[in-house]
Amino acid sequence: MNRLKEIREDNDLLQKDLAKVLNISQRGYSHYEMEDTNIPISILKNLANYYHTSIDYLLYQTDERKPYPKSIIK
């Protein structure tokens, strides 16, 4: 199963709910879940922030759902 779909369903959300949060169409979002389209970095960042996780988790680079600590850039 696609991690985007998995995390969306874990949060009892529909594709149209996420599309609204991301300000895109439901059809556009469905392409991300079906892996028909590469997800832009800006969308990945928004999804990671929305779900309080990391982009690596969304992309199966880790199974650690907890987000990384924020860095402080001076």
Secondary structure, DSSP 8 states (H G I E B T S, - for coil): --HHHHHHHHTT--HHHHHHHHTS-HHHHHHHHTTSS---HHHHHHHHHHHTS-HHHHTTS-S--S--------
